[in-house]
């Protein structure tokens, strides 16, 4: 599969080198974060931010963006489309160029991806919708991101994924919800969901472990996750049942665990979260994990050392999370960016995720 530069030129109107500085005053600043947003005029963009949250560069997107990943080896950013769209934007930080890649016609992206430890491969969560299964598309980063294969994700609806601590395995959150692009945003198998987390070898694609939620929790769609550096994976869920149901939304998976362990929150906080965790992030140096609940306007900060709730931040429609100093950078759909006691408002509707570079 070739990078579709022709499509890219058609929507930017300026070719593959159309990356530009938003404000010359910050020209010397180094990009620290990348995120996506909708402008006030209704356009979609990928945006590079400085450590202080200043806009450095913007790039037009052909549709709404979602998550991203970064390869420090080649200084390459990737932004994925929100499902069921079919583009991923490749930004080369060294050459200052950009291009689009697409999955095969019978696949679409689920919005997230991760590079291999050496940066040579890009792994992307995808929907094999005609086969009604999830796959991990494998793209050769050293060869124009040509698609060189795929792995079975071990479940339906793979959404987020990360590398294991040793860099040899992929950890995948399979949401369990069957979808098809002919029925956009519809959930086709709610009575028969089987959400799970799978661990597979990053080179061979062989699944070594599969963690399925118990039957009483079968409608908790496992969507987002992050590793903490010690080998524990922190996971956020989105419950597909009644708002009044008392079910866990946060989970963790230890190195040698036999099952996913619920993270305990007070019933009152779970009720406020409205059955939806939108993003998960870990600040390894500060030993903190963060879980956003945008429908409830909450961010839960968990202390990894004490294994207890550290802080609850209340911010309407807050979803995007990224580690920042000894805290987190938080973005909301209302244009707010928060970090500690600092708060700014920019003319954007920030999308679900922020990636620290």
C-alpha positions as CSV (number, residue, x, y, z in Angstrom):
1,X,0.0,0.0,0.0
2,X,1.4,3.4,-1.1
3,X,1.2,6.6,0.9
4,X,-1.6,8.6,-0.8
5,X,0.1,11.9,-1.3
6,X,-2.3,12.9,-4.1
7,X,-5.2,12.8,-1.7
8,X,-3.1,14.8,0.8
9,X,-2.4,17.5,-1.7
10,X,-6.1,17.8,-2.6
11,X,-7.2,18.7,0.9
12,X,-4.3,20.9,2.0
13,X,-4.1,22.9,-1.2
14,X,-0.3,23.3,-0.5
15,X,1.3,19.9,-0.9
16,X,3.1,17.7,1.6
17,X,5.2,20.5,3.1
18,X,2.2,22.6,4.2
19,X,3.1,22.4,7.9
20,X,3.4,26.0,9.2
21,X,4.1,28.0,12.3
22,X,1.0,29.4,14.0
23,X,2.9,32.1,15.8
24,X,6.5,33.2,14.9
25,X,7.1,34.3,18.5
26,X,7.3,30.7,19.5
27,X,9.5,29.6,16.5
28,X,12.3,28.4,18.8
29,X,10.0,26.3,21.1
30,X,10.2,22.6,20.8
31,X,7.0,20.6,20.3
32,X,6.0,18.8,23.5
33,X,2.5,17.6,22.7
34,X,0.3,16.8,19.7
35,X,-3.5,16.7,19.7
36,X,-6.4,17.2,17.4
37,X,-9.2,19.7,17.4
38,X,-12.2,21.2,15.5
39,X,-11.9,24.9,14.7
40,X,-14.6,27.5,15.2
41,X,-15.1,27.4,11.4
42,X,-15.7,23.6,11.6
43,X,-12.4,22.4,10.2
44,X,-10.3,19.6,11.7
45,X,-6.7,20.0,12.5
46,X,-3.7,18.3,14.1
47,X,-1.9,20.8,16.4
48,X,1.6,20.7,17.9
49,X,1.9,22.5,21.3
50,X,4.9,23.6,23.3
51,X,5.6,22.6,26.9
52,X,3.8,25.8,28.0
53,X,0.7,25.0,25.8
54,X,1.5,27.5,23.0
55,X,0.4,26.5,19.5
56,X,3.5,25.9,17.4
57,X,2.1,24.3,14.2
58,X,-1.2,23.3,12.8
59,X,-2.1,20.9,10.1
60,X,-5.4,20.4,8.3
61,X,-7.0,16.9,8.6
62,X,-9.5,15.4,6.1
63,X,-11.8,14.5,8.9
64,X,-12.1,14.3,12.7
65,X,-8.9,13.0,14.4
66,X,-8.6,10.9,17.5
67,X,-5.4,9.4,19.0
68,X,-1.8,9.5,17.9
69,X,1.6,8.0,18.5
70,X,5.2,9.2,18.3
71,X,8.5,7.6,17.3
72,X,11.5,9.4,18.9
73,X,14.0,7.4,16.8
74,X,12.9,9.1,13.6
75,X,11.0,12.1,15.2
76,X,7.8,11.0,13.5
77,X,4.2,11.8,14.6
78,X,1.2,9.8,13.5
79,X,-2.4,11.0,14.0
80,X,-5.2,8.6,13.4
81,X,-8.8,9.3,12.2
82,X,-11.7,8.7,14.4
83,X,-13.6,5.5,13.5
84,X,-14.8,4.6,11.0
85,X,-12.7,6.9,8.9
86,X,-9.7,5.6,7.0
87,X,-6.7,8.0,7.2
88,X,-3.6,8.4,9.3
89,X,-1.5,11.5,9.0
90,X,2.3,11.0,9.1
91,X,4.2,14.1,10.2
92,X,8.0,13.9,9.7
93,X,9.5,16.3,12.3
94,X,12.9,16.2,10.7
95,X,12.0,16.9,7.1
96,X,8.9,19.0,8.0
97,X,6.8,17.0,5.5
98,X,3.5,15.2,5.8
99,X,1.5,12.4,4.1
100,X,-1.5,10.3,4.5
101,X,-1.7,6.5,4.6
102,X,-4.8,4.3,4.4
103,X,-5.7,0.8,5.4
104,X,-7.0,-1.7,2.8
105,X,-10.6,-1.1,1.5
106,X,-12.1,-3.7,3.8
107,X,-10.5,-2.2,6.9
108,X,-10.8,1.1,8.8
109,X,-8.8,2.6,11.7
110,X,-10.1,2.5,15.2
111,X,-8.1,5.7,16.2
112,X,-5.0,4.5,17.9
113,X,-1.6,3.0,17.2
114,X,1.9,2.6,18.6
115,X,5.4,2.2,17.2
116,X,7.7,-0.8,17.9
117,X,10.5,-0.2,20.4
118,X,13.0,0.5,17.6
119,X,10.6,2.6,15.6
120,X,10.7,0.4,12.6
121,X,7.1,-0.7,12.6
122,X,3.8,1.1,13.2
123,X,1.0,-1.0,14.7
124,X,-2.6,0.3,14.2
125,X,-5.9,-1.0,15.6
126,X,-8.3,-1.8,12.8
127,X,-11.7,-3.2,12.0
128,X,-11.9,-6.1,9.6
129,X,-15.6,-5.3,9.4
130,X,-16.7,-7.9,6.8
131,X,-15.0,-10.7,8.8
132,X,-16.4,-9.2,12.1
133,X,-13.1,-9.3,13.9
134,X,-10.4,-6.9,15.1
135,X,-6.9,-6.8,13.6
136,X,-3.6,-5.0,14.2
137,X,-2.3,-3.5,11.0
138,X,1.5,-3.6,10.6
139,X,3.1,-0.8,8.7
140,X,6.8,-0.5,7.7
141,X,8.0,2.9,9.0
142,X,11.3,2.6,7.1
143,X,9.5,2.0,3.8
144,X,6.9,4.8,3.3
145,X,4.7,3.1,5.9
146,X,3.7,0.4,3.4
147,X,1.3,-2.1,5.1
148,X,3.3,-5.4,5.5
149,X,0.8,-7.5,7.4
150,X,-1.7,-7.8,10.2
151,X,-2.3,-9.7,13.4
152,X,-5.6,-10.9,14.9
153,X,-6.3,-8.7,17.9
154,X,-7.9,-11.5,19.9
155,X,-11.3,-9.8,20.1
156,X,-13.8,-7.5,18.5
157,X,-13.3,-3.7,18.4
158,X,-9.6,-3.2,19.3
159,X,-9.3,0.4,20.3
160,X,-6.2,1.5,22.2
161,X,-2.9,-0.4,22.6
162,X,0.5,0.1,24.1
163,X,3.9,-1.7,24.3
164,X,4.7,-3.9,27.3
165,X,7.5,-2.9,29.6
166,X,10.0,-5.1,27.8
167,X,8.9,-3.7,24.4
168,X,8.4,-7.2,23.1
169,X,4.6,-7.4,23.3
170,X,1.5,-5.4,22.4
171,X,-1.2,-4.9,25.0
172,X,-4.6,-4.4,23.3
173,X,-7.9,-3.2,24.7
174,X,-10.6,-4.9,22.7
175,X,-13.8,-3.0,23.4
176,X,-16.0,-5.9,22.3
177,X,-18.5,-3.8,20.3
178,X,-19.2,-4.9,16.7
179,X,-19.5,-2.1,14.2
180,X,-19.7,-1.7,10.5
181,X,-19.1,1.5,8.4
182,X,-22.4,1.0,6.6
183,X,-24.0,1.6,10.0
184,X,-21.9,4.5,11.4
185,X,-21.6,4.7,15.2
186,X,-24.2,1.9,15.6
187,X,-23.4,-0.9,18.1
188,X,-24.5,-4.2,16.6
189,X,-23.9,-6.8,19.3
190,X,-24.6,-5.3,22.7
191,X,-26.2,-8.5,24.0
192,X,-23.2,-10.6,23.1
193,X,-20.2,-8.4,23.9
194,X,-16.9,-10.0,25.0
195,X,-14.6,-7.2,26.0
196,X,-11.0,-8.3,26.7
197,X,-7.4,-7.3,26.9
198,X,-5.0,-9.4,24.9
199,X,-1.2,-9.6,25.0
200,X,0.5,-10.6,21.8
201,X,4.1,-10.9,20.6
202,X,5.0,-7.8,18.6
203,X,7.1,-9.7,16.0
204,X,5.1,-12.9,15.5
205,X,1.6,-11.8,16.4
206,X,1.1,-14.8,18.6
207,X,-1.3,-14.2,21.4
208,X,0.2,-15.2,24.8
209,X,-2.6,-14.1,27.1
210,X,-6.2,-13.0,26.9
211,X,-8.1,-11.5,29.8
212,X,-11.9,-11.5,29.5
213,X,-14.2,-9.7,31.8
214,X,-16.6,-11.9,33.8
215,X,-20.1,-12.4,32.5
216,X,-21.6,-9.8,34.9
217,X,-19.4,-7.2,33.4
218,X,-19.7,-8.2,29.8
219,X,-21.0,-4.8,28.7
220,X,-18.1,-2.8,30.0
221,X,-16.3,-1.9,26.8
222,X,-12.6,-1.7,27.5
223,X,-11.3,1.2,25.4
224,X,-8.2,3.0,26.6
225,X,-5.1,2.0,28.5
226,X,-1.6,3.1,29.5
227,X,1.4,1.4,31.1
228,X,3.1,2.7,34.2
229,X,6.7,1.7,33.7
230,X,6.6,-1.0,36.3
231,X,4.7,-3.4,34.1
232,X,1.2,-2.6,35.3
233,X,-1.4,-1.6,32.7
234,X,-4.2,0.9,33.7
235,X,-7.5,0.6,31.8
236,X,-10.6,2.6,31.4
237,X,-14.0,1.2,30.4
238,X,-17.3,2.5,28.9
239,X,-20.4,0.7,30.2
240,X,-23.1,0.1,27.6
241,X,-25.9,-0.6,30.1
242,X,-28.1,1.5,32.4
243,X,-26.7,4.8,33.9
244,X,-27.9,3.6,37.3
245,X,-26.0,0.4,37.3
246,X,-23.1,0.1,39.7
247,X,-20.2,-1.3,37.7
248,X,-16.4,-0.6,37.8
249,X,-15.0,1.6,35.1
250,X,-11.3,1.5,36.0
251,X,-9.1,-1.6,36.0
252,X,-5.5,-2.6,36.3
253,X,-3.5,-5.5,35.0
254,X,-0.4,-6.5,37.0
255,X,2.6,-8.3,35.5
256,X,1.6,-11.7,36.7
257,X,-2.1,-11.3,37.2
258,X,-4.6,-13.9,36.2
259,X,-7.5,-11.4,35.7
260,X,-8.2,-7.8,35.3
261,X,-8.6,-6.1,38.8
262,X,-11.2,-3.4,39.3
263,X,-9.9,-0.1,40.8
264,X,-12.2,0.9,43.6
265,X,-14.0,4.2,43.5
266,X,-16.8,5.5,45.6
267,X,-20.3,4.8,44.2
268,X,-21.0,8.5,44.1
269,X,-18.0,9.2,41.9
270,X,-18.8,6.4,39.6
271,X,-22.4,7.7,39.3
272,X,-21.0,11.2,38.3
273,X,-18.7,9.6,35.7
274,X,-21.9,8.6,33.8
275,X,-20.4,5.2,32.8
276,X,-17.8,6.6,30.5
277,X,-14.0,6.9,30.8
278,X,-12.6,8.8,27.8
279,X,-8.8,8.7,28.2
280,X,-6.1,7.1,30.3
281,X,-2.6,8.5,30.9
282,X,0.3,7.8,33.2
283,X,2.9,10.2,34.6
284,X,5.7,7.8,35.3
285,X,8.0,10.2,37.1
286,X,5.2,11.4,39.4
287,X,3.8,7.9,39.9
288,X,0.3,9.0,39.0
289,X,-2.4,7.7,36.6
290,X,-5.2,9.8,35.3
291,X,-8.6,8.8,34.0
292,X,-10.9,11.3,32.3
293,X,-14.7,11.1,32.5
294,X,-15.8,13.8,30.0
295,X,-19.6,13.1,30.3
296,X,-19.4,13.8,34.0
297,X,-16.8,16.6,33.8
298,X,-14.3,14.7,36.0
299,X,-10.6,13.6,36.0
300,X,-9.6,11.0,38.5
301,X,-5.9,11.1,39.5
302,X,-4.7,7.8,41.1
303,X,-1.5,7.5,43.2
304,X,0.4,4.5,42.0
305,X,2.5,4.3,45.2
306,X,-0.3,4.3,47.7
307,X,-2.8,2.7,45.3
308,X,-5.4,5.2,46.3
309,X,-7.3,8.1,44.7
310,X,-5.1,11.1,44.9
311,X,-7.3,13.9,43.4
312,X,-10.5,14.6,41.6
313,X,-10.5,17.5,39.1
314,X,-13.8,18.9,37.9
315,X,-13.8,20.4,34.5
316,X,-16.7,20.2,32.0
317,X,-16.0,17.9,29.0
318,X,-12.4,17.3,30.0
319,X,-11.0,14.3,28.1
320,X,-7.5,14.8,26.8
321,X,-4.7,13.8,29.1
322,X,-0.9,13.8,28.9
323,X,1.9,13.8,31.5
324,X,3.3,17.2,32.2
325,X,5.9,18.0,34.9
326,X,4.6,16.4,38.1
327,X,1.0,16.6,36.9
328,X,-1.1,16.3,33.7
329,X,-2.0,18.5,30.8
330,X,-5.8,18.3,30.4
331,X,-7.9,19.5,27.5
332,X,-11.6,19.9,27.1
333,X,-14.1,20.2,24.3
334,X,-14.8,23.8,25.3
335,X,-11.3,24.9,24.4
336,X,-9.7,24.8,27.8
337,X,-6.2,23.6,28.5
338,X,-5.3,23.0,32.2
339,X,-2.0,22.2,33.8
340,X,-1.8,22.5,37.6
341,X,-3.0,25.9,38.5
342,X,-2.5,27.2,34.9
343,X,-5.6,27.5,32.7
344,X,-6.0,28.9,29.2
345,X,-8.8,29.0,26.6
346,X,-8.1,28.7,22.9
347,X,-10.6,28.9,20.0
348,X,-10.8,25.1,19.5
349,X,-12.9,22.2,20.4
350,X,-10.2,19.9,21.6
351,X,-10.7,16.2,20.7
352,X,-10.4,13.2,23.0
353,X,-6.6,12.7,23.3
354,X,-3.3,14.5,23.8
355,X,0.1,12.8,23.2
356,X,3.2,13.8,25.0
357,X,6.2,13.7,22.6
